[in-house]
């Protein structure tokens, strides 16, 4: 069994690639796994940055998430708009209340 088949991709991420009325993602499993790993890694890496921003600037977690979301968009973005939304949601989960 390959390592790739060991990775559980959350339904919330798979849903980004399932068009309305369909049940299968538009990406092959390998590519879907790569995209998920990129987004999960990005969310994990942003935790320390987000916490630092929150405390050093004295702003709310919501403000931090908004700033990070802006940073994930625009020229040179490595994630799609939908993936950026998923990264922000995952980052919020990792940061907790």
N, CA, C and O atoms as a CHARMM CRD file, in Angstrom:
* protein
*
  388
    1    1 UNK  N      0.84800  -1.17700   0.00000 PROA 1      0.00000
    2    1 UNK  CA     0.00000   0.00000   0.00000 PROA 1      0.00000
    3    1 UNK  C      0.89200   1.23800   0.00000 PROA 1      0.00000
    4    1 UNK  O      1.83800   1.31900   0.78300 PROA 1      0.00000
    5    2 UNK  N      0.60500   2.17800  -0.85000 PROA 2      0.00000
    6    2 UNK  CA     1.43100   3.38500  -0.93200 PROA 2      0.00000
    7    2 UNK  C      1.09800   4.34700   0.19900 PROA 2      0.00000
    8    2 UNK  O      0.02300   4.28200   0.79500 PROA 2      0.00000
    9    3 UNK  N      2.04300   5.24300   0.48200 PROA 3      0.00000
   10    3 UNK  CA     1.82300   6.25300   1.51600 PROA 3      0.00000
   11    3 UNK  C      0.64300   7.14300   1.17000 PROA 3      0.00000
   12    3 UNK  O     -0.09000   7.59300   2.05000 PROA 3      0.00000
   13    4 UNK  N      0.46600   7.39200  -0.12900 PROA 4      0.00000
   14    4 UNK  CA    -0.59300   8.29100  -0.56000 PROA 4      0.00000
   15    4 UNK  C     -1.96900   7.78700  -0.12800 PROA 4      0.00000
   16    4 UNK  O     -2.82600   8.58000   0.26300 PROA 4      0.00000
   17    5 UNK  N     -2.18100   6.48600  -0.19800 PROA 5      0.00000
   18    5 UNK  CA    -3.48800   5.95000   0.16700 PROA 5      0.00000
   19    5 UNK  C     -3.72800   6.02500   1.67000 PROA 5      0.00000
   20    5 UNK  O     -4.85400   5.82600   2.12800 PROA 5      0.00000
   21    6 UNK  N     -2.68100   6.31100   2.44200 PROA 6      0.00000
   22    6 UNK  CA    -2.80300   6.43900   3.88700 PROA 6      0.00000
   23    6 UNK  C     -3.36400   7.80500   4.29400 PROA 6      0.00000
   24    6 UNK  O     -3.85000   7.96700   5.41400 PROA 6      0.00000
   25    7 UNK  N     -3.30100   8.76700   3.40700 PROA 7      0.00000
   26    7 UNK  CA    -3.72100  10.13000   3.72200 PROA 7      0.00000
   27    7 UNK  C     -5.23600  10.23800   3.61000 PROA 7      0.00000
   28    7 UNK  O     -5.82900   9.91300   2.58100 PROA 7      0.00000
   29    8 UNK  N     -5.84400  10.70300   4.69300 PROA 8      0.00000
   30    8 UNK  CA    -7.29000  10.93700   4.67400 PROA 8      0.00000
   31    8 UNK  C     -7.53900  12.39900   4.34200 PROA 8      0.00000
   32    8 UNK  O     -7.12600  13.29400   5.08000 PROA 8      0.00000
   33    9 UNK  N     -8.20300  12.62900   3.24900 PROA 9      0.00000
   34    9 UNK  CA    -8.52900  13.99200   2.84200 PROA 9      0.00000
   35    9 UNK  C     -9.90800  14.31100   3.40100 PROA 9      0.00000
   36    9 UNK  O    -10.86400  13.58200   3.13700 PROA 9      0.00000
   37   10 UNK  N    -10.02400  15.39800   4.17500 PROA 10     0.00000
   38   10 UNK  CA   -11.32300  15.71700   4.76800 PROA 10     0.00000
   39   10 UNK  C    -12.38500  16.01000   3.69700 PROA 10     0.00000
   40   10 UNK  O    -12.08100  16.58200   2.65000 PROA 10     0.00000
   41   11 UNK  N    -13.61600  15.61500   3.97200 PROA 11     0.00000
   42   11 UNK  CA   -14.70500  15.88500   3.03000 PROA 11     0.00000
   43   11 UNK  C    -14.82600  17.36900   2.66900 PROA 11     0.00000
   44   11 UNK  O    -15.20800  17.70700   1.54800 PROA 11     0.00000
   45   12 UNK  N    -14.50300  18.24900   3.61400 PROA 12     0.00000
   46   12 UNK  CA   -14.60100  19.68700   3.33500 PROA 12     0.00000
   47   12 UNK  C    -13.63600  20.11100   2.23600 PROA 12     0.00000
   48   12 UNK  O    -13.92800  21.03600   1.47900 PROA 12     0.00000
   49   13 UNK  N    -12.48900  19.44100   2.14200 PROA 13     0.00000
   50   13 UNK  CA   -11.54000  19.76500   1.07600 PROA 13     0.00000
   51   13 UNK  C    -11.96800  19.12200  -0.23500 PROA 13     0.00000
   52   13 UNK  O    -11.92400  19.76500  -1.28400 PROA 13     0.00000
   53   14 UNK  N    -12.37700  17.87400  -0.18700 PROA 14     0.00000
   54   14 UNK  CA   -12.83600  17.18100  -1.39200 PROA 14     0.00000
   55   14 UNK  C    -13.98100  17.96300  -2.03400 PROA 14     0.00000
   56   14 UNK  O    -14.07500  18.04800  -3.25800 PROA 14     0.00000
   57   15 UNK  N    -14.84500  18.53100  -1.20000 PROA 15     0.00000
   58   15 UNK  CA   -16.00900  19.28200  -1.69800 PROA 15     0.00000
   59   15 UNK  C    -15.61100  20.46200  -2.57900 PROA 15     0.00000
   60   15 UNK  O    -16.40300  20.90500  -3.41100 PROA 15     0.00000
   61   16 UNK  N    -14.40000  20.97200  -2.40800 PROA 16     0.00000
   62   16 UNK  CA   -13.93800  22.08100  -3.25000 PROA 16     0.00000
   63   16 UNK  C    -13.85300  21.67000  -4.71000 PROA 16     0.00000
   64   16 UNK  O    -13.91900  22.51400  -5.60300 PROA 16     0.00000
   65   17 UNK  N    -13.70900  20.38000  -4.95100 PROA 17     0.00000
   66   17 UNK  CA   -13.50700  19.86600  -6.30500 PROA 17     0.00000
   67   17 UNK  C    -14.64400  18.98200  -6.80300 PROA 17     0.00000
   68   17 UNK  O    -14.48900  18.27500  -7.79900 PROA 17     0.00000
   69   18 UNK  N    -15.77500  19.01600  -6.12500 PROA 18     0.00000
   70   18 UNK  CA   -16.93900  18.25500  -6.57600 PROA 18     0.00000
   71   18 UNK  C    -17.99200  19.25100  -7.05500 PROA 18     0.00000
   72   18 UNK  O    -18.59500  19.95800  -6.24700 PROA 18     0.00000
   73   19 UNK  N    -18.21200  19.30700  -8.37300 PROA 19     0.00000
   74   19 UNK  CA   -19.21700  20.22900  -8.89700 PROA 19     0.00000
   75   19 UNK  C    -20.61700  19.87200  -8.40200 PROA 19     0.00000
   76   19 UNK  O    -20.89500  18.70900  -8.10700 PROA 19     0.00000
   77   20 UNK  N    -21.49700  20.86700  -8.31100 PROA 20     0.00000
   78   20 UNK  CA   -22.87700  20.60000  -7.89800 PROA 20     0.00000
   79   20 UNK  C    -23.51200  19.51900  -8.78600 PROA 20     0.00000
   80   20 UNK  O    -23.37100  19.54000 -10.00800 PROA 20     0.00000
   81   21 UNK  N    -24.19700  18.60000  -8.15700 PROA 21     0.00000
   82   21 UNK  CA   -24.86000  17.53400  -8.89300 PROA 21     0.00000
   83   21 UNK  C    -23.96300  16.34400  -9.20800 PROA 21     0.00000
   84   21 UNK  O    -24.41500  15.36300  -9.79800 PROA 21     0.00000
   85   22 UNK  N    -22.70800  16.42500  -8.82000 PROA 22     0.00000
   86   22 UNK  CA   -21.75500  15.33200  -9.07200 PROA 22     0.00000
   87   22 UNK  C    -21.33700  14.69900  -7.75000 PROA 22     0.00000
   88   22 UNK  O    -21.56600  15.26300  -6.68000 PROA 22     0.00000
   89   23 UNK  N    -20.72800  13.53300  -7.83600 PROA 23     0.00000
   90   23 UNK  CA   -20.26500  12.87700  -6.61300 PROA 23     0.00000
   91   23 UNK  C    -18.75700  12.64500  -6.60800 PROA 23     0.00000
   92   23 UNK  O    -18.17800  12.33400  -5.56700 PROA 23     0.00000
   93   24 UNK  N    -18.12000  12.79400  -7.76800 PROA 24     0.00000
   94   24 UNK  CA   -16.68000  12.56700  -7.85700 PROA 24     0.00000
   95   24 UNK  C    -15.94700  13.89100  -8.05700 PROA 24     0.00000
   96   24 UNK  O    -16.43700  14.77800  -8.75600 PROA 24     0.00000
   97   25 UNK  N    -14.77200  14.01900  -7.44000 PROA 25     0.00000
   98   25 UNK  CA   -13.96400  15.23100  -7.63500 PROA 25     0.00000
   99   25 UNK  C    -13.47700  15.34000  -9.07400 PROA 25     0.00000
  100   25 UNK  O    -13.34900  14.33800  -9.77800 PROA 25     0.00000
  101   26 UNK  N    -13.21000  16.55600  -9.49500 PROA 26     0.00000
  102   26 UNK  CA   -12.72700  16.81400 -10.84600 PROA 26     0.00000
  103   26 UNK  C    -11.23200  16.54200 -10.99200 PROA 26     0.00000
  104   26 UNK  O    -10.72500  16.48500 -12.11200 PROA 26     0.00000
  105   27 UNK  N    -10.52700  16.37400  -9.89000 PROA 27     0.00000
  106   27 UNK  CA    -9.09200  16.08400  -9.92900 PROA 27     0.00000
  107   27 UNK  C     -8.83300  14.60800  -9.67000 PROA 27     0.00000
  108   27 UNK  O     -9.57600  13.96500  -8.92900 PROA 27     0.00000
  109   28 UNK  N     -7.78100  14.07000 -10.28000 PROA 28     0.00000
  110   28 UNK  CA    -7.38100  12.70400  -9.93300 PROA 28     0.00000
  111   28 UNK  C     -6.93900  12.64300  -8.47100 PROA 28     0.00000
  112   28 UNK  O     -6.53300  13.65400  -7.89800 PROA 28     0.00000
  113   29 UNK  N     -7.01700  11.47400  -7.88200 PROA 29     0.00000
  114   29 UNK  CA    -6.68000  11.29600  -6.45700 PROA 29     0.00000
  115   29 UNK  C     -5.27500  11.82800  -6.13500 PROA 29     0.00000
  116   29 UNK  O     -5.08300  12.47700  -5.10700 PROA 29     0.00000
  117   30 UNK  N     -4.31700  11.56400  -6.98700 PROA 30     0.00000
  118   30 UNK  CA    -2.94200  12.00800  -6.74100 PROA 30     0.00000
  119   30 UNK  C     -2.86600  13.52800  -6.64700 PROA 30     0.00000
  120   30 UNK  O     -2.25900  14.07200  -5.72400 PROA 30     0.00000
  121   31 UNK  N     -3.48100  14.20000  -7.59800 PROA 31     0.00000
  122   31 UNK  CA    -3.44800  15.66500  -7.60500 PROA 31     0.00000
  123   31 UNK  C     -4.25500  16.24300  -6.44100 PROA 31     0.00000
  124   31 UNK  O     -3.84500  17.23100  -5.83100 PROA 31     0.00000
  125   32 UNK  N     -5.38400  15.63900  -6.13700 PROA 32     0.00000
  126   32 UNK  CA    -6.20400  16.08500  -5.01100 PROA 32     0.00000
  127   32 UNK  C     -5.41000  15.96300  -3.70700 PROA 32     0.00000
  128   32 UNK  O     -5.45900  16.85200  -2.85700 PROA 32     0.00000
  129   33 UNK  N     -4.69000  14.86900  -3.56000 PROA 33     0.00000
  130   33 UNK  CA    -3.85700  14.66300  -2.37400 PROA 33     0.00000
  131   33 UNK  C     -2.76500  15.71800  -2.29100 PROA 33     0.00000
  132   33 UNK  O     -2.50300  16.25100  -1.21300 PROA 33     0.00000
  133   34 UNK  N     -2.12700  16.02500  -3.40600 PROA 34     0.00000
  134   34 UNK  CA    -1.07700  17.05000  -3.42600 PROA 34     0.00000
  135   34 UNK  C     -1.63100  18.41700  -3.04600 PROA 34     0.00000
  136   34 UNK  O     -1.01500  19.14800  -2.27100 PROA 34     0.00000
  137   35 UNK  N     -2.78400  18.75700  -3.58700 PROA 35     0.00000
  138   35 UNK  CA    -3.39500  20.05700  -3.28100 PROA 35     0.00000
  139   35 UNK  C     -3.77000  20.12900  -1.79800 PROA 35     0.00000
  140   35 UNK  O     -3.56400  21.15200  -1.14500 PROA 35     0.00000
  141   36 UNK  N     -4.32400  19.02700  -1.27700 PROA 36     0.00000
  142   36 UNK  CA    -4.69200  18.98800   0.13600 PROA 36     0.00000
  143   36 UNK  C     -3.45900  19.15100   1.01800 PROA 36     0.00000
  144   36 UNK  O     -3.47300  19.93600   1.96600 PROA 36     0.00000
  145   37 UNK  N     -2.39800  18.41700   0.71200 PROA 37     0.00000
  146   37 UNK  CA    -1.17600  18.50800   1.51800 PROA 37     0.00000
  147   37 UNK  C     -0.61000  19.92100   1.49900 PROA 37     0.00000
  148   37 UNK  O     -0.15000  20.41500   2.52900 PROA 37     0.00000
  149   38 UNK  N     -0.63700  20.57500   0.34600 PROA 38     0.00000
  150   38 UNK  CA    -0.16900  21.95900   0.24600 PROA 38     0.00000
  151   38 UNK  C     -0.99200  22.86700   1.16100 PROA 38     0.00000
  152   38 UNK  O     -0.43600  23.66200   1.91900 PROA 38     0.00000
  153   39 UNK  N     -2.30900  22.74400   1.08500 PROA 39     0.00000
  154   39 UNK  CA    -3.18900  23.60700   1.88000 PROA 39     0.00000
  155   39 UNK  C     -3.08000  23.32000   3.37500 PROA 39     0.00000
  156   39 UNK  O     -3.05200  24.24900   4.18300 PROA 39     0.00000
  157   40 UNK  N     -3.01800  22.05600   3.74600 PROA 40     0.00000
  158   40 UNK  CA    -2.88200  21.69700   5.16000 PROA 40     0.00000
  159   40 UNK  C     -1.54200  22.19300   5.70000 PROA 40     0.00000
  160   40 UNK  O     -1.48200  22.75600   6.79300 PROA 40     0.00000
  161   41 UNK  N     -0.47600  21.98800   4.94200 PROA 41     0.00000
  162   41 UNK  CA     0.84500  22.47000   5.36600 PROA 41     0.00000
  163   41 UNK  C      0.85200  23.98400   5.52100 PROA 41     0.00000
  164   41 UNK  O      1.43800  24.51900   6.46300 PROA 41     0.00000
  165   42 UNK  N      0.19700  24.67100   4.59000 PROA 42     0.00000
  166   42 UNK  CA     0.14300  26.12700   4.65300 PROA 42     0.00000
  167   42 UNK  C     -0.58600  26.58200   5.91700 PROA 42     0.00000
  168   42 UNK  O     -0.12600  27.49000   6.60900 PROA 42     0.00000
  169   43 UNK  N     -1.71200  25.95900   6.21200 PROA 43     0.00000
  170   43 UNK  CA    -2.46500  26.32200   7.41900 PROA 43     0.00000
  171   43 UNK  C     -1.61700  26.08300   8.66600 PROA 43     0.00000
  172   43 UNK  O     -1.59000  26.91600   9.57200 PROA 43     0.00000
  173   44 UNK  N     -0.93000  24.95100   8.70900 PROA 44     0.00000
  174   44 UNK  CA    -0.08400  24.63000   9.86300 PROA 44     0.00000
  175   44 UNK  C      1.04700  25.65100  10.01400 PROA 44     0.00000
  176   44 UNK  O      1.35500  26.08100  11.12600 PROA 44     0.00000
  177   45 UNK  N      1.66200  26.03600   8.89800 PROA 45     0.00000
  178   45 UNK  CA     2.77600  26.98700   8.94600 PROA 45     0.00000
  179   45 UNK  C      2.32500  28.38600   9.34900 PROA 45     0.00000
  180   45 UNK  O      3.10400  29.15500   9.91100 PROA 45     0.00000
  181   46 UNK  N      1.08000  28.71200   9.06400 PROA 46     0.00000
  182   46 UNK  CA     0.57700  30.05500   9.36300 PROA 46     0.00000
  183   46 UNK  C      0.16600  30.24700  10.82200 PROA 46     0.00000
  184   46 UNK  O     -0.09200  31.37500  11.24300 PROA 46     0.00000
  185   47 UNK  N      0.10100  29.17900  11.58900 PROA 47     0.00000
  186   47 UNK  CA    -0.34400  29.28100  12.98300 PROA 47     0.00000
  187   47 UNK  C      0.53800  30.24000  13.77800 PROA 47     0.00000
  188   47 UNK  O      0.02400  31.16100  14.41300 PROA 47     0.00000
  189   48 UNK  N      1.84400  30.04400  13.75400 PROA 48     0.00000
  190   48 UNK  CA     2.74500  30.91300  14.52500 PROA 48     0.00000
  191   48 UNK  C      2.68400  32.35500  14.04500 PROA 48     0.00000
  192   48 UNK  O      2.67500  33.28500  14.85100 PROA 48     0.00000
  193   49 UNK  N      2.64100  32.53800  12.73200 PROA 49     0.00000
  194   49 UNK  CA     2.54900  33.88600  12.17200 PROA 49     0.00000
  195   49 UNK  C      1.27200  34.57500  12.63000 PROA 49     0.00000
  196   49 UNK  O      1.29300  35.74500  13.01400 PROA 49     0.00000
  197   50 UNK  N      0.16500  33.84900  12.58900 PROA 50     0.00000
  198   50 UNK  CA    -1.12100  34.42100  12.99200 PROA 50     0.00000
  199   50 UNK  C     -1.11800  34.79900  14.46900 PROA 50     0.00000
  200   50 UNK  O     -1.60100  35.86800  14.84300 PROA 50     0.00000
  201   51 UNK  N     -0.58000  33.93100  15.29600 PROA 51     0.00000
  202   51 UNK  CA    -0.52300  34.23800  16.73700 PROA 51     0.00000
  203   51 UNK  C      0.36500  35.44900  17.00600 PROA 51     0.00000
  204   51 UNK  O      0.03700  36.29400  17.83900 PROA 51     0.00000
  205   52 UNK  N      1.47900  35.52600  16.30500 PROA 52     0.00000
  206   52 UNK  CA     2.38400  36.66800  16.46900 PROA 52     0.00000
  207   52 UNK  C      1.68900  37.96100  16.06700 PROA 52     0.00000
  208   52 UNK  O      1.79500  38.96700  16.76900 PROA 52     0.00000
  209   53 UNK  N      0.98200  37.94300  14.94500 PROA 53     0.00000
  210   53 UNK  CA     0.24800  39.13500  14.50400 PROA 53     0.00000
  211   53 UNK  C     -0.79700  39.54800  15.53000 PROA 53     0.00000
  212   53 UNK  O     -0.93100  40.72600  15.86300 PROA 53     0.00000
  213   54 UNK  N     -1.52300  38.57400  16.01900 PROA 54     0.00000
  214   54 UNK  CA    -2.59300  38.86100  16.97800 PROA 54     0.00000
  215   54 UNK  C     -2.05300  39.57600  18.21500 PROA 54     0.00000
  216   54 UNK  O     -2.63300  40.56300  18.66700 PROA 54     0.00000
  217   55 UNK  N     -0.96200  39.08600  18.75100 PROA 55     0.00000
  218   55 UNK  CA    -0.43900  39.65600  19.99300 PROA 55     0.00000
  219   55 UNK  C      0.43100  40.88500  19.76800 PROA 55     0.00000
  220   55 UNK  O      0.37300  41.82700  20.55800 PROA 55     0.00000
  221   56 UNK  N      1.23500  40.89600  18.71200 PROA 56     0.00000
  222   56 UNK  CA     2.11700  42.04600  18.49500 PROA 56     0.00000
  223   56 UNK  C      1.34700  43.28000  18.02900 PROA 56     0.00000
  224   56 UNK  O      1.71100  44.40700  18.36400 PROA 56     0.00000
  225   57 UNK  N      0.28700  43.06300  17.25900 PROA 57     0.00000
  226   57 UNK  CA    -0.50500  44.19700  16.77500 PROA 57     0.00000
  227   57 UNK  C     -1.71200  44.48500  17.66000 PROA 57     0.00000
  228   57 UNK  O     -2.36000  45.52100  17.51000 PROA 57     0.00000
  229   58 UNK  N     -2.01300  43.57800  18.57700 PROA 58     0.00000
  230   58 UNK  CA    -3.15600  43.77100  19.45800 PROA 58     0.00000
  231   58 UNK  C     -4.48100  43.77100  18.71800 PROA 58     0.00000
  232   58 UNK  O     -5.38500  44.54100  19.04200 PROA 58     0.00000
  233   59 UNK  N     -4.59000  42.89900  17.71600 PROA 59     0.00000
  234   59 UNK  CA    -5.82200  42.83700  16.93100 PROA 59     0.00000
  235   59 UNK  C     -6.53500  41.51300  17.21700 PROA 59     0.00000
  236   59 UNK  O     -5.96500  40.59600  17.80800 PROA 59     0.00000
  237   60 UNK  N     -7.77900  41.43900  16.78800 PROA 60     0.00000
  238   60 UNK  CA    -8.57400  40.23900  17.03500 PROA 60     0.00000
  239   60 UNK  C     -8.17600  39.11300  16.08600 PROA 60     0.00000
  240   60 UNK  O     -7.54300  39.33800  15.05500 PROA 60     0.00000
  241   61 UNK  N     -8.56000  37.91200  16.45800 PROA 61     0.00000
  242   61 UNK  CA    -8.29600  36.76500  15.59700 PROA 61     0.00000
  243   61 UNK  C     -8.99000  36.93300  14.24400 PROA 61     0.00000
  244   61 UNK  O     -8.43800  36.55100  13.21300 PROA 61     0.00000
  245   62 UNK  N    -10.18300  37.49700  14.24500 PROA 62     0.00000
  246   62 UNK  CA   -10.90600  37.73100  12.99000 PROA 62     0.00000
  247   62 UNK  C    -10.12200  38.67100  12.07800 PROA 62     0.00000
  248   62 UNK  O    -10.06400  38.46100  10.86700 PROA 62     0.00000
  249   63 UNK  N     -9.51800  39.71200  12.66500 PROA 63     0.00000
  250   63 UNK  CA    -8.70200  40.63600  11.87400 PROA 63     0.00000
  251   63 UNK  C     -7.46800  39.93700  11.30900 PROA 63     0.00000
  252   63 UNK  O     -7.08100  40.16600  10.16300 PROA 63     0.00000
  253   64 UNK  N     -6.86400  39.09300  12.12000 PROA 64     0.00000
  254   64 UNK  CA    -5.69200  38.33400  11.66600 PROA 64     0.00000
  255   64 UNK  C     -6.07700  37.44300  10.49200 PROA 64     0.00000
  256   64 UNK  O     -5.37400  37.40600   9.48300 PROA 64     0.00000
  257   65 UNK  N     -7.18300  36.72900  10.61800 PROA 65     0.00000
  258   65 UNK  CA    -7.62900  35.83200   9.55400 PROA 65     0.00000
  259   65 UNK  C     -7.92300  36.60100   8.27300 PROA 65     0.00000
  260   65 UNK  O     -7.64200  36.12000   7.17500 PROA 65     0.00000
  261   66 UNK  N     -8.48900  37.79300   8.41300 PROA 66     0.00000
  262   66 UNK  CA    -8.76900  38.62400   7.24100 PROA 66     0.00000
  263   66 UNK  C     -7.46300  39.03400   6.55700 PROA 66     0.00000
  264   66 UNK  O     -7.37300  38.99900   5.33000 PROA 66     0.00000
  265   67 UNK  N     -6.47000  39.41600   7.32600 PROA 67     0.00000
  266   67 UNK  CA    -5.17700  39.81600   6.75900 PROA 67     0.00000
  267   67 UNK  C     -4.48300  38.64100   6.07400 PROA 67     0.00000
  268   67 UNK  O     -3.91200  38.78800   4.99300 PROA 67     0.00000
  269   68 UNK  N     -4.54000  37.49100   6.70900 PROA 68     0.00000
  270   68 UNK  CA    -3.92500  36.30400   6.11200 PROA 68     0.00000
  271   68 UNK  C     -4.64800  35.94800   4.81200 PROA 68     0.00000
  272   68 UNK  O     -4.00700  35.58600   3.82500 PROA 68     0.00000
  273   69 UNK  N     -5.96500  36.04700   4.80800 PROA 69     0.00000
  274   69 UNK  CA    -6.74800  35.75600   3.60400 PROA 69     0.00000
  275   69 UNK  C     -6.34200  36.67800   2.46000 PROA 69     0.00000
  276   69 UNK  O     -6.21600  36.23500   1.31900 PROA 69     0.00000
  277   70 UNK  N     -6.13900  37.94100   2.75500 PROA 70     0.00000
  278   70 UNK  CA    -5.69700  38.88400   1.72700 PROA 70     0.00000
  279   70 UNK  C     -4.33100  38.49000   1.18300 PROA 70     0.00000
  280   70 UNK  O     -4.06400  38.63000  -0.01100 PROA 70     0.00000
  281   71 UNK  N     -3.47600  37.99900   2.06200 PROA 71     0.00000
  282   71 UNK  CA    -2.14600  37.58000   1.64500 PROA 71     0.00000
  283   71 UNK  C     -2.13900  36.33300   0.77500 PROA 71     0.00000
  284   71 UNK  O     -1.18800  36.10300   0.02800 PROA 71     0.00000
  285   72 UNK  N     -3.18400  35.53300   0.86400 PROA 72     0.00000
  286   72 UNK  CA    -3.26200  34.30700   0.06900 PROA 72     0.00000
  287   72 UNK  C     -3.80400  34.55100  -1.33400 PROA 72     0.00000
  288   72 UNK  O     -3.81100  33.64400  -2.16600 PROA 72     0.00000
  289   73 UNK  N     -4.25700  35.77200  -1.59500 PROA 73     0.00000
  290   73 UNK  CA    -4.85100  36.08200  -2.89400 PROA 73     0.00000
  291   73 UNK  C     -3.94000  37.01200  -3.68200 PROA 73     0.00000
  292   73 UNK  O     -2.97800  37.56100  -3.14300 PROA 73     0.00000
  293   74 UNK  N     -4.24400  37.17900  -4.93200 PROA 74     0.00000
  294   74 UNK  CA    -3.50400  38.12000  -5.75900 PROA 74     0.00000
  295   74 UNK  C     -2.42500  37.45400  -6.59300 PROA 74     0.00000
  296   74 UNK  O     -2.35600  36.22900  -6.69300 PROA 74     0.00000
  297   75 UNK  N     -1.58900  38.28700  -7.18500 PROA 75     0.00000
  298   75 UNK  CA    -0.51900  37.79200  -8.04400 PROA 75     0.00000
  299   75 UNK  C      0.41700  36.86900  -7.27400 PROA 75     0.00000
  300   75 UNK  O      0.78500  37.14900  -6.13300 PROA 75     0.00000
  301   76 UNK  N      0.78500  35.79600  -7.89400 PROA 76     0.00000
  302   76 UNK  CA     1.70200  34.85400  -7.27200 PROA 76     0.00000
  303   76 UNK  C      1.05700  33.90100  -6.28900 PROA 76     0.00000
  304   76 UNK  O      1.75600  33.14600  -5.61300 PROA 76     0.00000
  305   77 UNK  N     -0.25700  33.92200  -6.19600 PROA 77     0.00000
  306   77 UNK  CA    -0.95500  33.02300  -5.26300 PROA 77     0.00000
  307   77 UNK  C     -0.72300  31.57000  -5.68600 PROA 77     0.00000
  308   77 UNK  O     -0.80300  31.23800  -6.86900 PROA 77     0.00000
  309   78 UNK  N     -0.43900  30.72400  -4.72000 PROA 78     0.00000
  310   78 UNK  CA    -0.19700  29.30800  -5.02000 PROA 78     0.00000
  311   78 UNK  C     -1.43000  28.45000  -4.75800 PROA 78     0.00000
  312   78 UNK  O     -1.43100  27.25100  -5.03700 PROA 78     0.00000
  313   79 UNK  N     -2.47600  29.07000  -4.22200 PROA 79     0.00000
  314   79 UNK  CA    -3.73000  28.35900  -3.97800 PROA 79     0.00000
  315   79 UNK  C     -4.86200  29.09400  -4.68200 PROA 79     0.00000
  316   79 UNK  O     -4.80400  30.30600  -4.89000 PROA 79     0.00000
  317   80 UNK  N     -5.88600  28.33900  -5.04300 PROA 80     0.00000
  318   80 UNK  CA    -7.06300  28.94600  -5.66400 PROA 80     0.00000
  319   80 UNK  C     -7.84700  29.72000  -4.60400 PROA 80     0.00000
  320   80 UNK  O     -7.56000  29.62300  -3.41100 PROA 80     0.00000
  321   81 UNK  N     -8.82600  30.47700  -5.04800 PROA 81     0.00000
  322   81 UNK  CA    -9.66800  31.23000  -4.11300 PROA 81     0.00000
  323   81 UNK  C    -10.39200  30.27800  -3.15200 PROA 81     0.00000
  324   81 UNK  O    -10.47800  30.53800  -1.95100 PROA 81     0.00000
  325   82 UNK  N    -10.90700  29.18100  -3.69700 PROA 82     0.00000
  326   82 UNK  CA   -11.60500  28.19800  -2.85400 PROA 82     0.00000
  327   82 UNK  C    -10.64700  27.55500  -1.85700 PROA 82     0.00000
  328   82 UNK  O    -10.99200  27.36200  -0.69200 PROA 82     0.00000
  329   83 UNK  N     -9.44800  27.22700  -2.31900 PROA 83     0.00000
  330   83 UNK  CA    -8.45400  26.64700  -1.41900 PROA 83     0.00000
  331   83 UNK  C     -8.04500  27.64600  -0.34300 PROA 83     0.00000
  332   83 UNK  O     -7.84600  27.26600   0.81100 PROA 83     0.00000
  333   84 UNK  N     -7.91800  28.91300  -0.70900 PROA 84     0.00000
  334   84 UNK  CA    -7.56800  29.94600   0.27400 PROA 84     0.00000
  335   84 UNK  C     -8.62900  30.00400   1.36600 PROA 84     0.00000
  336   84 UNK  O     -8.30400  30.13100   2.54600 PROA 84     0.00000
  337   85 UNK  N     -9.89200  29.91000   0.97500 PROA 85     0.00000
  338   85 UNK  CA   -10.97600  29.89200   1.95800 PROA 85     0.00000
  339   85 UNK  C    -10.85600  28.69600   2.88900 PROA 85     0.00000
  340   85 UNK  O    -11.09100  28.81000   4.09100 PROA 85     0.00000
  341   86 UNK  N    -10.49000  27.55200   2.33000 PROA 86     0.00000
  342   86 UNK  CA   -10.31700  26.35300   3.14600 PROA 86     0.00000
  343   86 UNK  C     -9.14000  26.52600   4.10500 PROA 86     0.00000
  344   86 UNK  O     -9.22800  26.14700   5.27300 PROA 86     0.00000
  345   87 UNK  N     -8.03700  27.09900   3.61300 PROA 87     0.00000
  346   87 UNK  CA    -6.85900  27.32900   4.46100 PROA 87     0.00000
  347   87 UNK  C     -7.22600  28.22800   5.63800 PROA 87     0.00000
  348   87 UNK  O     -6.81500  27.96700   6.76900 PROA 87     0.00000
  349   88 UNK  N     -7.99300  29.27900   5.38200 PROA 88     0.00000
  350   88 UNK  CA    -8.38400  30.20400   6.45200 PROA 88     0.00000
  351   88 UNK  C     -9.28500  29.50300   7.46700 PROA 88     0.00000
  352   88 UNK  O     -9.12800  29.69500   8.67300 PROA 88     0.00000
  353   89 UNK  N    -10.21900  28.70000   6.99000 PROA 89     0.00000
  354   89 UNK  CA   -11.08800  27.94800   7.90200 PROA 89     0.00000
  355   89 UNK  C    -10.27000  26.98000   8.74600 PROA 89     0.00000
  356   89 UNK  O    -10.49600  26.85000   9.94900 PROA 89     0.00000
  357   90 UNK  N     -9.32600  26.30700   8.11600 PROA 90     0.00000
  358   90 UNK  CA    -8.46500  25.36200   8.84100 PROA 90     0.00000
  359   90 UNK  C     -7.57400  26.09900   9.83300 PROA 90     0.00000
  360   90 UNK  O     -7.36300  25.62700  10.95000 PROA 90     0.00000
  361   91 UNK  N     -7.05500  27.24800   9.43300 PROA 91     0.00000
  362   91 UNK  CA    -6.22900  28.05200  10.33300 PROA 91     0.00000
  363   91 UNK  C     -7.04000  28.46900  11.55600 PROA 91     0.00000
  364   91 UNK  O     -6.54100  28.41700  12.67900 PROA 91     0.00000
  365   92 UNK  N     -8.27800  28.87900  11.34500 PROA 92     0.00000
  366   92 UNK  CA    -9.15000  29.26000  12.46700 PROA 92     0.00000
  367   92 UNK  C     -9.34700  28.07700  13.41700 PROA 92     0.00000
  368   92 UNK  O     -9.34200  28.25100  14.63600 PROA 92     0.00000
  369   93 UNK  N     -9.52100  26.87700  12.86300 PROA 93     0.00000
  370   93 UNK  CA    -9.65500  25.67800  13.70400 PROA 93     0.00000
  371   93 UNK  C     -8.39000  25.45000  14.52100 PROA 93     0.00000
  372   93 UNK  O     -8.46300  25.14300  15.71100 PROA 93     0.00000
  373   94 UNK  N     -7.24500  25.59800  13.89200 PROA 94     0.00000
  374   94 UNK  CA    -5.97100  25.36000  14.57300 PROA 94     0.00000
  375   94 UNK  C     -5.69600  26.39800  15.65600 PROA 94     0.00000
  376   94 UNK  O     -5.10200  26.08400  16.68700 PROA 94     0.00000
  377   95 UNK  N     -6.13100  27.63600  15.42000 PROA 95     0.00000
  378   95 UNK  CA    -5.92300  28.70100  16.40200 PROA 95     0.00000
  379   95 UNK  C     -6.83900  28.53200  17.60700 PROA 95     0.00000
  380   95 UNK  O     -6.49700  28.93500  18.71900 PROA 95     0.00000
  381   96 UNK  N     -7.99700  27.93600  17.37900 PROA 96     0.00000
  382   96 UNK  CA    -8.95100  27.74200  18.47400 PROA 96     0.00000
  383   96 UNK  C     -9.61500  29.03800  18.88100 PROA 96     0.00000
  384   96 UNK  O     -9.43600  30.07100  18.23600 PROA 96     0.00000
  385   97 UNK  N    -10.39700  28.97500  19.97100 PROA 97     0.00000
  386   97 UNK  CA   -11.15900  30.16100  20.40800 PROA 97     0.00000
  387   97 UNK  C    -10.27900  31.25800  20.97500 PROA 97     0.00000
  388   97 UNK  O    -10.78200  32.30600  21.37900 PROA 97     0.00000
